[in-house]
Amino acid sequence: MTLTDAQWEQIEPLLPSNAGRRGHPFWDNRRVVEGIVYRYRTGIPWRDLPREPFGPWKTVWKRHRRYAEDGTWDKVLAGLLAQADAAGQIDWTVSVDATINRAHQHATNTTRPERDTGGAGENHTSQPDGFVPSPIGGEREPAGHGIGKSRGGLTSKIHFAVDGHGRPLAAVITGGQRNDGVMLTEVLADIRVPRLGPGRARTTPDAVIADRAYTSGVNRQMLAARHIKAVIPQKKNEIAARKRKGSAGGRPPALDEQTYKQRNVVERSFALIKQWRGLATRYDKLAITYRAAVVLSACITWARI
């Protein structure tokens, strides 16, 4: 068993049903979902998934692909976030950061263009420019499959936005070479917490905590335009450039040092998901299937509260 009864009681009502549609009805959803979780926690090949507890590996794999393509786990996460928000359990002081994971050779044997043009976000909503049809399956998939070259070789990067308790609100997958600061707008755009009652979904944090990789005039202007408090230290070269200009350099941006001490929650969140070996090392060919597992781990995190 990989899920507690309490966690499954929260997740099960949010899963889709194919009742009334063509084909066989979904059998034993819990068994299949636990098979998906087991595979990513252990990092084993799909074909090595134990049959007795989880059933045929093809059934588990096909369900995971289907949930990745139709955005099921994003919808489950949205439902869990809506419940948590209604109970006042979300801390809207959001921390943003990224972590690099090595791509296994099984994830890199697809045709990839030299340049990765974007990241993998929610797949069941409209996608930004830079997404192209995948050679595997035909669904919308980022160019390069979210795999790029960095100092560690072929890698993928998980960009996270977490609440003040370190629980994921948004996840975007890019190639490992992708600059963290450039992705800030896209990561924040992935935050969407629906209301259980009337009203629009919440998409704006109270504050964003990030390290020096995110400091830029563009990012600060974007946050200010959305009335989001920026808790981002400046780089040394930015400070030196402003001082060289004298009074023309203007005032330095304010930094709430006490709030900045909370930035470690995103690092602890990365430490938690990397306990899943199938996430710490990427084995998936497609960025959307890899990201679906990241979002599934976030669902389990939120189902614990």
SEZA-806586 format. One record per residue: residue number from 1; x, y, z of N, C-alpha, C in turn. Coordinates in steps of 0.05 Angstrom, whole numbers, plus 5000, padded with zeros to 4 digits. Atoms other than C-alpha are relative to their C-alpha. Example, Ala and Ser with C-alpha at 12.3 -4.5 7.8 and 13.67 -1.06 7.14 Angstrom:
# residues 2
{1,{5018,4976,5000},{5246,4910,5156},{5018,5024,5000}}
{2,{4984,4976,4999},{5273,4979,5143},{4985,5022,5014}}
***
This chain:
# residues 305
{1,{5017,4976,5000},{5000,5000,5000},{5018,5025,5000}}
{2,{4984,4976,5002},{5029,5068,4980},{4984,5025,5008}}
{3,{5017,4978,4992},{4970,5113,4998},{4985,4992,5025}}
{4,{5017,5005,4977},{4935,5118,5065},{4971,5002,4993}}
{5,{5029,4998,5005},{4860,5110,5069},{4990,5029,5000}}
{6,{5008,4972,4999},{4854,5184,5088},{5008,5015,4975}}
{7,{4991,4987,5025},{4894,5206,5027},{4982,4991,4977}}
{8,{5016,5010,5022},{4854,5162,4980},{4972,5011,5001}}
{9,{5026,4988,4997},{4788,5189,5008},{4999,5028,4988}}
{10,{4999,4973,5011},{4810,5259,4986},{5004,4999,4970}}
{11,{4993,5000,5028},{4837,5239,4918},{4979,4986,4983}}
{12,{5019,5016,5016},{4785,5188,4894},{4977,5016,4988}}
{13,{5022,4986,5012},{4726,5235,4885},{5008,5019,4977}}
{14,{4990,4980,5020},{4769,5281,4841},{5009,4986,4974}}
{15,{4991,5015,5024},{4789,5226,4791},{4978,4998,4980}}
{16,{5021,5002,5020},{4752,5221,4725},{4989,4972,4998}}
{17,{5013,5026,5005},{4704,5165,4708},{4993,4998,4970}}
{18,{5008,5004,5028},{4691,5134,4640},{4973,4986,4998}}
{19,{5027,5012,5000},{4621,5111,4659},{4984,5013,4978}}
{20,{5016,4990,5021},{4575,5117,4600},{5015,5004,4974}}
{21,{4984,4997,5024},{4632,5120,4550},{5007,4973,4988}}
{22,{4993,5025,5013},{4656,5068,4501},{5024,4988,5014}}
{23,{4977,5014,4987},{4704,5015,4528},{4993,4990,5027}}
{24,{5004,5011,4973},{4711,4978,4593},{5001,5022,5021}}
{25,{4998,4980,4978},{4698,5018,4657},{5027,4997,5015}}
{26,{4976,5001,4985},{4759,5036,4698},{4997,4980,5024}}
{27,{5002,5019,4978},{4773,4979,4747},{5020,5009,5022}}
{28,{4983,4996,4976},{4801,4990,4817},{5020,5023,4996}}
{29,{4983,4976,5003},{4827,5061,4810},{5023,5001,5020}}
{30,{4979,4998,4979},{4865,5056,4875},{5024,4983,4993}}
{31,{4978,5019,5007},{4905,4996,4852},{5018,5012,4978}}
{32,{4984,4989,5022},{4926,5031,4788},{5016,5025,5009}}
{33,{4986,4976,4991},{4943,5098,4821},{5023,4992,5018}}
{34,{4978,5009,4982},{4984,5062,4874},{5023,4987,4983}}
{35,{4980,5011,5018},{5020,5026,4817},{5017,5022,4988}}
{36,{4986,4977,5011},{5038,5093,4786},{5019,5012,5021}}
{37,{4984,4989,4978},{5063,5119,4853},{5024,4982,5006}}
{38,{4979,5019,4994},{5103,5056,4866},{5022,5001,4979}}
{39,{4980,4999,5021},{5137,5060,4799},{5018,5024,5002}}
{40,{4984,4976,4998},{5160,5132,4809},{5016,5001,5026}}
{41,{4985,5000,4975},{5180,5122,4881},{5025,4982,4999}}
{42,{4977,5019,5002},{5225,5063,4863},{5017,5005,4976}}
{43,{4984,4995,5024},{5247,5085,4794},{5004,4975,4982}}
{44,{4997,5024,5015},{5238,5015,4765},{4988,5003,4972}}
{45,{5013,5000,5026},{5221,5002,4691},{4970,4992,5003}}
{46,{5028,5007,4999},{5146,4997,4678},{4996,4970,4998}}
{47,{5003,5029,5004},{5154,4925,4656},{5006,4984,5026}}
{48,{4993,5014,4975},{5182,4907,4725},{4980,5005,5023}}
{49,{5020,4994,4980},{5121,4932,4762},{4987,4974,5010}}
{50,{5011,5025,4989},{5097,4876,4809},{4971,4996,4992}}
{51,{5027,5004,5011},{5035,4845,4778},{4979,4994,5022}}
{52,{5019,5009,4980},{5003,4816,4841},{4987,5024,5014}}
{53,{5014,4978,4987},{4991,4882,4878},{4989,5021,4982}}
{54,{5008,4977,5017},{4983,4929,4818},{4987,4992,4974}}
{55,{5012,5008,5025},{4958,4887,4760},{5019,5002,4977}}
{56,{4982,4999,5024},{4985,4887,4688},{5013,5027,4998}}
{57,{4985,4975,5002},{5039,4939,4678},{4990,5018,4978}}
{58,{5010,4984,5022},{5009,4961,4612},{4976,5016,5008}}
{59,{5024,4986,4990},{4944,4980,4646},{5008,5025,5016}}
{60,{4990,4978,4983},{4981,5023,4697},{5013,5022,4982}}
{61,{4986,4981,5017},{5025,5055,4644},{4981,5015,4982}}
{62,{5019,4987,5018},{4967,5070,4596},{4983,5021,5016}}
{63,{5015,4982,4984},{4928,5102,4652},{5016,5025,5007}}
{64,{4983,4977,4995},{4987,5146,4670},{5003,5018,4976}}
{65,{4998,4984,5024},{4995,5168,4598},{4974,5015,4995}}
{66,{5026,4987,5005},{4921,5183,4593},{4996,5023,5019}}
{67,{5003,4978,4980},{4921,5224,4658},{5020,5022,4994}}
{68,{4981,4979,5007},{4983,5261,4633},{4990,5017,4977}}
{69,{5009,4987,5024},{4951,5278,4566},{4975,5018,5006}}
{70,{5024,4984,4996},{4884,5302,4593},{5001,5018,5025}}
{71,{4997,4982,4977},{4912,5339,4654},{4985,4992,5025}}
{72,{5015,5010,4976},{4878,5295,4706},{5012,5009,5026}}
{73,{4988,4993,4974},{4929,5307,4760},{5000,5029,5006}}
{74,{5003,4971,4996},{4927,5382,4749},{4972,5006,5012}}
{75,{5028,4996,4991},{4851,5378,4760},{4997,4990,5029}}
{76,{5001,5010,4973},{4860,5335,4822},{5014,5020,5019}}
{77,{4985,4981,4983},{4912,5384,4850},{4983,5025,5004}}
{78,{5017,4977,4998},{4865,5442,4835},{4977,4996,5020}}
{79,{5021,5007,4981},{4810,5407,4874},{5010,5000,5029}}
{80,{4989,5000,4973},{4855,5395,4934},{5008,5028,5009}}
{81,{4993,4972,4993},{4880,5467,4932},{4975,5016,5007}}
{82,{5025,4985,4994},{4809,5493,4930},{4990,4993,5028}}
{83,{5009,5008,4973},{4792,5453,4993},{5018,5012,5021}}
{84,{4981,4989,4981},{4856,5476,5028},{4996,5031,5002}}
{85,{5004,4971,5000},{4842,5549,5008},{4975,5007,5016}}
{86,{5025,4995,4986},{4771,5546,5034},{5004,4996,5031}}
{87,{4994,5005,4971},{4799,5520,5101},{5021,5019,5011}}
{88,{4980,4981,4991},{4850,5576,5103},{5027,4988,5005}}
{89,{4976,5015,4995},{4908,5527,5099},{5023,5007,4981}}
{90,{4979,4992,5018},{4948,5560,5043},{5013,5026,5009}}
{91,{4985,4976,4994},{5003,5609,5061},{5009,5012,4974}}
{92,{4995,4987,5026},{5007,5658,5003},{5026,5015,4998}}
{93,{4972,4991,5004},{5079,5678,5016},{5014,4978,4985}}
{94,{4992,5022,5018},{5104,5637,4957},{5030,5001,4995}}
{95,{4971,5002,5007},{5176,5613,4946},{5003,4986,4973}}
{96,{4995,5010,5027},{5202,5599,4876},{5029,4992,4997}}
{97,{4973,5008,5006},{5263,5560,4854},{4999,4977,4980}}
{98,{4999,5021,5019},{5286,5505,4807},{5022,4980,5008}}
{99,{4980,5021,4994},{5324,5439,4813},{5005,4984,4974}}
{100,{4991,5014,5024},{5363,5401,4759},{5001,4970,5006}}
{101,{5000,5029,4997},{5353,5326,4750},{5012,4987,4974}}
{102,{4987,5013,5023},{5395,5281,4705},{4980,4983,4984}}
{103,{5017,5016,5018},{5359,5250,4645},{5014,4974,4994}}
{104,{4989,5027,5006},{5371,5175,4638},{5000,4996,4970}}
{105,{4999,5005,5029},{5389,5148,4570},{4974,4991,4988}}
{106,{5027,5008,5010},{5319,5118,4564},{4982,5024,4995}}
{107,{5016,4977,5004},{5291,5188,4567},{5010,5017,4977}}
{108,{4987,4982,5020},{5338,5216,4513},{5002,4988,4973}}
{109,{4997,5013,5026},{5330,5168,4455},{4977,5007,4981}}
{110,{5019,4989,5019},{5278,5211,4419},{5013,5022,4983}}
{111,{4990,4978,5017},{5289,5261,4363},{4995,5026,5013}}
{112,{5003,4974,4986},{5301,5329,4395},{5014,5022,4984}}
{113,{4986,4977,5012},{5316,5397,4364},{5022,5009,5019}}
{114,{4977,4991,4985},{5379,5431,4387},{4992,5019,5022}}
{115,{5008,4980,4981},{5341,5485,4424},{4973,4995,5012}}
{116,{5026,5003,4986},{5287,5477,4476},{4986,5027,5002}}
{117,{5013,4974,5002},{5237,5532,4465},{4981,5006,5023}}
{118,{5019,4993,4979},{5194,5526,4527},{4998,4978,5021}}
{119,{5003,5019,4979},{5170,5488,4587},{4973,4986,4999}}
{120,{5025,5015,4999},{5116,5437,4602},{4984,5009,5024}}
{121,{5018,4992,4978},{5059,5466,4643},{4975,4984,4999}}
{122,{5025,5015,5000},{4986,5447,4650},{4993,4992,4971}}
{123,{5005,5010,5027},{4968,5404,4590},{4971,5001,4992}}
{124,{5028,5000,5007},{4893,5409,4594},{4989,5028,4994}}
{125,{5007,4973,5007},{4893,5484,4582},{5015,5008,4974}}
{126,{4986,4991,5024},{4915,5524,4521},{5029,5004,5006}}
{127,{4972,4999,4996},{4990,5522,4512},{5012,5024,4986}}
{128,{4987,4977,5013},{5037,5580,4497},{5014,4993,4975}}
{129,{4984,5004,5023},{5076,5589,4434},{5026,4985,5007}}
{130,{4976,5016,4994},{5136,5542,4428},{4994,4971,5005}}
{131,{5007,5028,4996},{5097,5478,4437},{4994,4988,4972}}
{132,{5003,5013,5026},{5098,5429,4379},{4988,4972,5004}}
{133,{5010,5028,4997},{5063,5362,4366},{5022,4981,5005}}
{134,{4979,5020,4994},{5102,5305,4396},{5001,4979,4979}}
{135,{4998,5022,5018},{5129,5251,4351},{4989,4974,5012}}
{136,{5011,5024,4986},{5102,5202,4403},{4972,5007,5009}}
{137,{5027,4997,4990},{5026,5204,4409},{4986,5024,4988}}
{138,{5013,4977,5013},{5013,5272,4375},{4989,5021,5019}}
{139,{5010,4979,4982},{4994,5311,4438},{5019,5023,5001}}
{140,{4984,4976,4999},{5021,5380,4453},{5023,4995,5020}}
{141,{4976,5007,4984},{5092,5373,4479},{5021,5022,4994}}
{142,{4980,4979,5005},{5148,5425,4488},{5022,4990,4982}}
{143,{4978,5007,5018},{5201,5426,4435},{5024,4992,5017}}
{144,{4977,5011,4985},{5261,5385,4459},{4992,4983,5023}}
{145,{5010,5018,4979},{5216,5347,4508},{5010,5008,5028}}
{146,{4991,4991,4974},{5242,5390,4566},{5026,4988,5008}}
{147,{4973,5011,4994},{5312,5360,4561},{5021,5018,4986}}
{148,{4980,4983,5012},{5373,5403,4550},{5027,4994,5011}}
{149,{4973,5005,4992},{5448,5404,4558},{5008,5021,5021}}
{150,{4989,4983,4980},{5479,5433,4621},{5026,4988,5010}}
{151,{4974,5010,4990},{5542,5421,4662},{4998,4970,5008}}
{152,{5004,5028,4992},{5512,5355,4685},{4994,4981,4977}}
{153,{5007,5016,5023},{5500,5330,4614},{4972,5006,4991}}
{154,{5028,4996,5008},{5429,5319,4589},{4983,5000,5025}}
{155,{5015,4997,4975},{5383,5344,4644},{4973,5013,4995}}
{156,{5025,4985,4999},{5314,5369,4660},{4999,5016,5025}}
{157,{5002,4982,4976},{5296,5424,4708},{4971,5002,5008}}
{158,{5027,4997,4989},{5235,5426,4753},{4999,5028,5013}}
{159,{5004,4974,4988},{5212,5497,4768},{4976,4998,5018}}
{160,{5021,5003,4981},{5170,5500,4831},{4992,5027,5012}}
{161,{5010,4979,4983},{5126,5551,4866},{4986,4986,5023}}
{162,{5012,5014,4977},{5109,5529,4937},{4989,5021,5019}}
{163,{5011,4982,4981},{5067,5560,4991},{5019,5003,5024}}
{164,{4983,4994,4977},{5095,5584,5058},{5007,4976,5017}}
{165,{4994,5024,4986},{5094,5513,5084},{5015,4980,4983}}
{166,{4984,5017,5018},{5133,5484,5025},{4983,4980,4984}}
{167,{5017,5017,5016},{5073,5452,4990},{4996,5011,4972}}
{168,{5000,4989,5027},{5073,5457,4914},{4974,5012,4991}}
{169,{5023,4987,5013},{5026,5505,4879},{5002,4999,4970}}
{170,{4996,5000,5029},{5057,5502,4809},{5026,4985,4994}}
{171,{4976,5014,5009},{5107,5460,4770},{5002,5003,4970}}
{172,{4994,4998,5028},{5139,5472,4702},{5026,4985,4994}}
{173,{4976,5015,5007},{5189,5427,4667},{5013,5013,4975}}
{174,{4985,4990,5023},{5244,5454,4621},{5026,4984,4998}}
{175,{4973,5011,5002},{5312,5434,4597},{5018,5011,5022}}
{176,{4983,4993,4978},{5367,5437,4648},{5015,5026,4997}}
{177,{4985,4975,5006},{5401,5497,4614},{4983,5025,5003}}
{178,{5018,4977,5000},{5340,5541,4621},{5005,5018,5024}}
{179,{4995,4980,4979},{5352,5605,4662},{4976,5001,5019}}
{180,{5022,5000,4980},{5312,5606,4727},{4984,5026,4998}}
{181,{5014,4975,5000},{5296,5680,4724},{4981,5004,4977}}
{182,{5017,4997,5024},{5268,5677,4653},{4974,4986,5004}}
{183,{5024,5016,4997},{5217,5625,4676},{4981,5010,5022}}
{184,{5017,4991,4978},{5188,5665,4734},{4972,5006,4992}}
{185,{5027,4993,5009},{5129,5692,4695},{4984,4975,4994}}
{186,{5014,5025,5007},{5111,5623,4668},{4993,4983,5025}}
{187,{5005,5016,4975},{5117,5590,4737},{4976,5013,5015}}
{188,{5023,4986,4986},{5071,5643,4769},{4974,4997,4985}}
{189,{5024,5004,5016},{5023,5635,4711},{4987,4973,5004}}
{190,{5010,5027,4995},{5016,5561,4730},{4985,4998,5027}}
{191,{5015,5001,4975},{4987,5580,4798},{4971,5007,4995}}
{192,{5029,4995,5003},{4912,5574,4798},{4985,4984,5021}}
{193,{5014,5013,4978},{4871,5559,4860},{4970,5007,4998}}
{194,{5029,4994,5003},{4795,5553,4846},{4987,5005,5027}}
{195,{5016,4996,4976},{4743,5575,4896},{4979,4979,5002}}
{196,{5022,5019,4997},{4694,5525,4925},{4973,5013,4996}}
{197,{5025,4985,5004},{4641,5579,4924},{5003,5018,4976}}
{198,{4998,4982,5022},{4629,5636,4876},{5026,5017,5001}}
{199,{4975,4983,5000},{4688,5679,4854},{5021,4988,4981}}
{200,{4979,5009,5018},{4748,5675,4808},{5021,4984,5015}}
{201,{4977,5014,4989},{4806,5628,4820},{5021,5020,5008}}
{202,{4978,4983,4992},{4863,5659,4858},{5026,4993,4985}}
{203,{4975,5004,5015},{4927,5667,4817},{5023,5017,5010}}
{204,{4980,4981,4992},{4965,5721,4854},{5009,4996,5029}}
{205,{4990,5002,4973},{5009,5709,4915},{5002,5027,5014}}
{206,{4995,4975,4986},{5019,5761,4970},{5028,5009,4996}}
{207,{4972,4994,5003},{5094,5757,4963},{5014,4977,4985}}
{208,{4984,5021,5014},{5146,5719,4921},{5028,5002,5011}}
{209,{4973,5001,4990},{5211,5697,4954},{5016,4984,4980}}
{210,{4983,5014,5020},{5267,5678,4906},{5029,5009,5005}}
{211,{4972,4993,4996},{5343,5678,4905},{5010,5019,4978}}
{212,{4990,4980,5017},{5389,5723,4865},{4997,4993,4970}}
{213,{5004,5008,5028},{5378,5683,4800},{4976,5013,4988}}
{214,{5025,4989,5010},{5310,5717,4795},{5000,5030,5000}}
{215,{5000,4971,5000},{5332,5789,4804},{5005,5011,4972}}
{216,{4997,4986,5026},{5321,5831,4742},{4979,5021,5000}}
{217,{5020,4978,5002},{5285,5895,4725},{4973,4990,4989}}
{218,{5025,5010,5013},{5235,5856,4682},{4983,4985,5021}}
{219,{5015,5015,4980},{5216,5809,4739},{4989,5018,5022}}
{220,{5010,4982,4979},{5211,5865,4790},{4976,5017,4990}}
{221,{5023,4985,5011},{5166,5906,4744},{4976,4983,4997}}
{222,{5022,5018,5003},{5123,5845,4730},{4986,4996,5027}}
{223,{5012,5004,4973},{5113,5832,4805},{4986,5025,5010}}
{224,{5012,4975,4991},{5100,5905,4819},{4973,5006,4986}}
{225,{5024,4996,5016},{5048,5908,4763},{4977,4983,5011}}
{226,{5021,5018,4989},{5011,5850,4796},{4996,5004,5030}}
{227,{5003,4994,4971},{5018,5881,4866},{5010,4977,5018}}
{228,{4988,5022,4985},{5061,5823,4890},{5026,5011,5013}}
{229,{4976,4991,4986},{5115,5839,4942},{5024,4982,4991}}
{230,{4976,5015,5009},{5184,5819,4915},{5020,4998,5023}}
{231,{4980,5005,4979},{5231,5788,4966},{5023,4986,4986}}
{232,{4979,5010,5017},{5291,5780,4921},{5025,5017,5004}}
{233,{4975,4984,4996},{5363,5802,4938},{5012,5006,4973}}
{234,{4986,4992,5025},{5404,5838,4885},{5027,4985,4998}}
{235,{4974,5011,5004},{5467,5810,4854},{5021,5022,5005}}
{236,{4979,4981,4994},{5534,5842,4871},{5005,5019,4977}}
{237,{4995,4982,5023},{5543,5869,4800},{4978,5021,4997}}
{238,{5022,4981,5001},{5475,5902,4803},{5004,5023,5020}}
{239,{4995,4981,4979},{5493,5936,4868},{5023,5019,4992}}
{240,{4977,4984,5008},{5560,5959,4841},{4993,5019,4977}}
{241,{5009,4983,5023},{5528,5986,4776},{4984,5023,5010}}
{242,{5016,4979,4989},{5478,6026,4816},{5017,5021,5014}}
{243,{4983,4981,4985},{5532,6056,4861},{5017,5016,4981}}
{244,{4983,4985,5019},{5574,6076,4800},{4984,5024,4989}}
{245,{5016,4979,5011},{5516,6118,4776},{4994,5022,5019}}
{246,{5005,4980,4980},{5512,6156,4841},{4971,5004,5005}}
{247,{5028,4994,4995},{5447,6192,4853},{4981,4992,4977}}
{248,{5016,5008,5024},{5424,6174,4782},{4993,4970,5002}}
{249,{5006,5029,4998},{5425,6100,4802},{4974,4994,5015}}
{250,{5024,5004,4985},{5364,6110,4846},{5003,4985,5026}}
{251,{5000,5014,4974},{5346,6076,4911},{5001,4969,4994}}
{252,{5000,5029,5004},{5361,6002,4919},{4972,4988,5007}}
{253,{5025,5012,4994},{5300,5956,4919},{5000,4989,5029}}
{254,{5002,5009,4973},{5276,5939,4989},{5001,4970,5002}}
{255,{4999,5029,4995},{5290,5870,5017},{4991,4994,5028}}
{256,{5010,5008,4973},{5250,5841,5075},{5017,4976,5008}}
{257,{4982,5022,4993},{5306,5800,5105},{4987,4979,5018}}
{258,{5013,5019,4983},{5261,5768,5157},{4983,4980,4984}}
{259,{5016,5017,5018},{5214,5742,5103},{5018,4982,4983}}
{260,{4982,5015,5017},{5273,5720,5060},{5010,4975,5014}}
{261,{4991,5023,4985},{5293,5671,5115},{4982,4976,4995}}
{262,{5019,5022,5005},{5232,5629,5095},{5005,4986,4974}}
{263,{4996,5012,5027},{5261,5613,5026},{5007,4971,5001}}
{264,{4992,5028,4999},{5287,5546,5051},{4978,4981,4997}}
{265,{5022,5020,5002},{5217,5516,5047},{5000,4988,4972}}
{266,{5000,5012,5027},{5225,5507,4971},{5022,4980,4998}}
{267,{4978,5020,5001},{5291,5471,4982},{4991,4974,5014}}
{268,{5010,5024,4987},{5257,5424,5031},{4979,4985,4983}}
{269,{5019,5012,5019},{5202,5412,4979},{5015,4984,4979}}
{270,{4984,5015,5019},{5255,5391,4929},{5011,4974,5013}}
{271,{4989,5024,4987},{5286,5344,4980},{4979,4979,5003}}
{272,{5021,5019,4997},{5218,5312,4989},{4994,4985,4974}}
{273,{5007,5013,5025},{5203,5299,4916},{5023,4983,4990}}
{274,{4978,5016,5009},{5273,5272,4904},{5003,4974,5015}}
{275,{5002,5027,4989},{5257,5215,4950},{4987,4981,4981}}
{276,{5012,5016,5021},{5218,5191,4890},{5022,4996,4979}}
{277,{4977,5005,5018},{5274,5159,4849},{4994,5005,4971}}
{278,{5008,4995,5027},{5234,5165,4785},{4998,5030,4993}}
{279,{4999,4971,5005},{5234,5241,4794},{5028,5011,5004}}
{280,{4972,4991,4996},{5305,5249,4820},{5016,4995,4975}}
{281,{4989,5006,5027},{5326,5216,4754},{4977,4998,4981}}
{282,{5022,5001,5020},{5283,5227,4693},{5003,4976,4981}}
{283,{5000,5023,5018},{5266,5163,4656},{4979,5003,4977}}
{284,{5022,4996,5019},{5206,5190,4617},{5009,5015,4974}}
{285,{4993,4987,5025},{5213,5208,4543},{4986,5027,4997}}
{286,{5016,4976,5004},{5158,5260,4545},{5000,5017,5025}}
{287,{5000,4981,4978},{5159,5322,4588},{4973,4999,5015}}
{288,{5026,4999,4987},{5084,5318,4601},{4996,4976,5019}}
{289,{5003,5023,4982},{5088,5248,4631},{5018,5003,5024}}
{290,{4982,4994,4978},{5147,5268,4674},{4987,5020,5019}}
{291,{5012,4979,4983},{5111,5330,4698},{4975,4989,5014}}
{292,{5024,5012,4988},{5047,5289,4711},{5007,4986,5026}}
{293,{4991,5014,4976},{5086,5248,4762},{5008,5021,5022}}
{294,{4993,4978,4981},{5113,5313,4794},{4974,5011,5013}}
{295,{5025,4990,4989},{5041,5338,4801},{4986,4979,5017}}
{296,{5012,5021,4983},{5018,5271,4828},{5013,5000,5028}}
{297,{4987,4998,4974},{5071,5277,4883},{4990,5024,5016}}
{298,{5012,4977,4987},{5043,5346,4898},{4972,4995,5011}}
{299,{5027,5008,4991},{4973,5317,4903},{5002,4985,5026}}
{300,{4997,5016,4976},{4997,5267,4955},{5008,5018,5023}}
{301,{4992,4982,4979},{5031,5323,4994},{4976,5015,5011}}
{302,{5023,4985,4990},{4967,5364,4997},{4979,4982,5013}}
{303,{5019,5018,4988},{4926,5302,5014},{5008,4992,5028}}
{304,{4992,5006,4973},{4966,5295,5078},{4989,5018,5021}}
{305,{5009,4981,4980},{4937,5357,5111},{4971,4994,5008}}
***
